[in-house]
Amino acid sequence: MKKLLLFLLCTVVTLSGCSPFNEEAAKKSVEQEINNFYNNLLMEDIDAVMSQVSTDSEQYYDLYDNYRDIFQKYNYSYQLKEISYEQVSKDIVIASVSLTVSGVNRDEEYDSYDVVQTFTFKSVSDKKWKITAIDDKYDFK
C-alpha cells in the first residue's frame, strides 16, 4: 500500500511538471533586464525601452511620454551602483536600483544627481521578465 501511495505521489509530481523556482536565476535574469533597460535609455531607443515594459502596466503610456520627453530635452548617462532585491518569487520580483544620472540638457547645462528607483517585474515566461512599474524611491537632486 505504501509503495502504491509513493508511486502515485511521484507520478502526480512528475506529470504536473513542477520545476523548483530558482531564485538566483531569477535575480540574474532581472539584473540583465535592468542593465538592458539603462543601456537602451543611454542609446535613447524608445522602442527598445518600451519593449521591456509590460503593456498591461498602468504606467505604460506615462513612461513612454516621460522617456520621449527626456530623450528630446537631455543627453543623460546612467551609472548603476547597486541592485538590491526586496522580493523575489516565481511571479514577481521587486528590485531597487541605486544609480547616478548625469549629462547635459539641450542648453548644454550639466546636471548630475543620484536616484534610487524601484522596479517591479512580473514573470511572462520561464526566465523572461517584464517591467510592470518603475518608481523613484529617492531622488537626490
N, C-alpha and C positions, 0 to 999 in steps of 0.2 A: 504494500500500500504506500509506504514511504517513497519507494522508487518511482511509482506511478505519479505521485504528487510532485516529486522533484522533476521528473521528466516533463510534466505539464507546465510547471513553472518555467523551466528552461525554454520550452517551446514558445510560450507566450512572450517571454522577453526577447527571444530571437526573432520572432515574427513581427513584433512591434517595431523593430528597427531602432530601438532606443540606443542612441550613442551618447556616451557621457559628455557633458558640456566641458569644454577645455577653456578655462578662464584665461590662461596665459596666451593661447592662440587668439582669443577674442581681443585681448589687450593689444597684441601685436597688430592685428588687423585694424583696429580702431586707430592706433598710433600711425599706421601707414595712411589711413584716410585723412587724419588731421594734417600730416605732413603734405599730402597731396593737395589738400584744401588751401593751405597757405602758399604752396608753390603756384597754384592756379590764381590766387589773389595777386601774387607777385607778377605773374605773367599777364595780369588783367584780362583773363579769359573768362568772361561771364558765363558762357555756355558750359565750360568745364566746372566752374564753381557750382553752378546751379544743378548740374547733373549729380552732384554729391548730396543734394538736399532732397528729401522725400517730397514728392508733390502733394502728399497728404498733410504736410506740415502747415500749421496755421500761419507760420511766418513766411511761407514761400515767396509770396509776391512782395512783401515788405523787404525781405532780404534782397530780392532781385533789384528793387528800386534803390535800396541803400548801396549795394555794391556798384551798380551802374553809376550812381552819383559820385561815389568815391573814385572810381576809375576816371571820371571826367574832370574831377577837381584836384586830385592828389596823385603823387607818384610815391607810394609807400613801399617800404620793405618790412619784412616780418621776421624777427629773430626769436625763435622758440627757446624758452629757458627750461621749462619743466612741464611734464604731463603727469597729473595725478588722477586716480580713479576713485570716484565717490560711490559708484555702484556698478557691479558687473554681474550680469545674469545672462541666461540664454536669449532673452528677449530684448533687453535694454542695457546700454552702457552709458553712464554719465561720467564725463571726464572734464577736469578743469585744466586749462592751459594757461600758463604764465608766459607772457611774451613782451617784447619791446617792439613798438611800431615807430618807424622813423621815416622821414622823407621830406619832400617839398610839395608845396601846393603850386598851382599854376602861376602864381605871382613870384615863384622862386623863394618863398619864405620857408625856412627849415622848421620842422616840428618833430618832436620825439616824446613819447610817453610810454609808460608801462601799463599793461592791462592784464586782467585775469578773465578769460572767457570760459563759460561752461557750455559744453556740447552735450546734447542728448542724442544718442544714436539708437535706432531700432534695427533689429535683425530682419533682413529681407530674404536671405537665403543662407545656406551654410557658408560661413566665412565672408559674407557680404553685409555691410552695414551702411545705412543711410542716415543722414542728419535730420532730426525732426525739430530741433531747437538749438539756437545759439543765443546765449545771454551774456552780457557784460556783467561780471560779478563785481569787479573793482576796476576803476579807471583812474589811474594816477597821472592826470594831465597837469 
